[in-house]
Amino acid sequence: MKTQNQTSSQGNRNPHAITRSIVLHLLPGLLIGAGYYLLVPVVRNFGFPSLTALNLAALLFLIPLELGILFFEKQTQDAENFEDIIRYRQPLSWQQFLLWVPVIFLASALILTLLTPISKYLQTFFAWIPDTYRLDMGLGGGYSKTVLIITYLLSFLTTTLAAPIVEELYFRGYLLPRMPDLGGWTPLVHGALFALYHTWSPWLAFSRTLALLPLIYIVRWKRNLYLGMAAHCLLNAIDVVIGIQFIMQMS
């Protein structure tokens, strides 16, 4: 007889119907994106870049919404704990962890870098989005040092740490193991849905889909979502590191 922990890390038990899977992938992104677009003019009126709006959207919408769905699933399934809801928690040695996290990080970062020209080209198809609503990192935008420090401190706490952890629990721990059986297409479809979920930067959907594949394949192969958490946080930290370097060079 399998233990509860072994059973919970097995993978695709009780898969979602395709319609439910699509809705659960995309609906949070639509609501988070709506929150972002509503917050952009507010933060700009206070002299902050749109990155601050994304940080606030993560805090006010992303984290409560995705954790709320997980709690709702726990209640409706009458589960004693989250082990029945969040899967892919197969234990790994530290050696494996120290091997695969850098592999995911480097592979994903390389793919994103190589696909930058394509992302810039695809951005032309979204010229109808006003410039004020495009994600502005604040660098070189004439913002004060104090504003940038506040922005990047908030970014570190939300979009670098809290949001990726919650997203990995929701997408890789909850949704990925319940994807409909699509054969070898499952990781690609899951990656594409996760990319489309980022409604605040749709021009990056193609590059995000491909860049996410190393993370999805390795998390699925190793049945360990913590690999994805660590790599996701590191990838999101790139912008924060760039921001900190810029701030340190300011007079």
C-alpha positions, -999 to 999 in steps of 0.1 A, spaced: 0 0 0 14 34 -9 19 60 17 1 93 14 33 112 4 41 86 -22 6 88 -37 5 126 -37 37 128 -58 27 103 -84 16 127 -111 -16 127 -132 -43 113 -110 -79 126 -116 -70 148 -146 -90 180 -152 -112 182 -182 -96 203 -210 -120 232 -205 -115 233 -168 -78 231 -172 -77 261 -196 -99 282 -174 -78 275 -143 -47 284 -162 -59 316 -178 -85 331 -155 -61 342 -128 -40 359 -154 -70 378 -167 -78 391 -132 -42 399 -124 -38 417 -157 -69 437 -151 -55 446 -116 -23 457 -132 -39 479 -158 -61 495 -132 -31 502 -109 -8 516 -136 -23 551 -137 -25 552 -99 12 544 -93 22 568 -121 2 596 -105 23 590 -74 55 591 -95 63 554 -96 70 532 -126 45 506 -138 67 479 -123 52 490 -90 17 483 -103 28 448 -112 42 443 -77 10 455 -62 -11 433 -85 9 403 -74 3 412 -37 -34 421 -41 -45 397 -68 -21 369 -77 -12 356 -43 -47 357 -27 -64 344 -58 -41 314 -65 -38 305 -28 -76 309 -25 -82 284 -53 -59 259 -36 -77 264 -3 -111 260 -21 -99 228 -37 -88 215 -3 -122 223 12 -143 208 -17 -122 177 -18 -124 174 20 -87 168 21 -70 166 55 -40 186 43 -24 200 11 -5 168 4 -36 157 -15 -38 189 -35 -2 199 -42 18 172 -59 53 168 -72 70 168 -38 92 138 -43 123 142 -20 156 150 -37 191 150 -24 209 183 -21 233 171 -48 204 167 -72 190 201 -61 223 219 -67 226 202 -101 191 208 -116 183 243 -103 213 258 -122 205 237 -153 170 251 -154 181 286 -147 209 287 -173 188 269 -200 158 292 -195 179 324 -193 197 314 -225 165 307 -244 150 340 -232 182 358 -244 183 341 -277 147 349 -284 149 386 -274 148 397 -311 116 377 -317 100 392 -286 109 427 -297 94 419 -331 62 405 -316 59 437 -295 50 456 -327 18 436 -329 8 452 -295 14 488 -305 -22 495 -296 -13 492 -259 -5 527 -248 32 532 -237 21 542 -202 7 506 -197 38 488 -210 59 474 -182 83 501 -172 112 489 -150 119 525 -140 155 524 -152 165 555 -171 130 569 -167 140 599 -146 127 584 -113 144 593 -81 167 570 -62 142 568 -34 114 558 -57 136 531 -73 147 517 -40 110 514 -28 101 498 -62 128 472 -62 124 464 -26 88 457 -32 97 438 -63 121 416 -44 95 407 -18 66 401 -43 75 393 -79 109 377 -70 100 357 -39 63 354 -29 47 354 -64 70 327 -80 66 304 -50 28 307 -51 28 303 -89 48 271 -87 25 257 -60 -5 265 -82 8 258 -117 34 230 -112 21 215 -79 -17 217 -87 -24 222 -124 5 204 -142 -1 170 -125 -38 173 -135 -33 183 -171 -55 163 -195 -36 134 -212 -21 151 -243 8 127 -247 41 143 -254 24 177 -260 14 181 -223 45 201 -212 43 224 -243 6 231 -238 11 237 -201 39 261 -209 19 279 -235 -10 284 -211 13 297 -184 29 321 -209 -6 334 -220 -15 338 -183 10 367 -183 -16 391 -198 5 422 -188 33 413 -213 16 393 -241 45 399 -266 67 376 -244 43 346 -247 63 328 -274 97 332 -256 81 323 -222 66 291 -236 100 279 -249 120 292 -219 97 274 -195 101 240 -210 133 231 -191 116 239 -159 84 219 -167 103 189 -181 126 186 -151 100 193 -124 78 167 -141 106 142 -145 119 146 -110 84 150 -94 98 179 -74 82 214 -76 108 229 -53 132 228 -82 109 250 -101 104 274 -72 141 280 -68 148 284 -105 117 306 -110 128 329 -81 163 331 -96 150 340 -130 128 367 -116 157 380 -96 176 390 -127 156 423 -131 161 431 -94 199 426 -97 199 449 -127 178 474 -108 201 473 -78 232 478 -100 215 508 -116 206 523 -83 241 519 -69 254 539 -99 231 568 -93 246 599 -77 
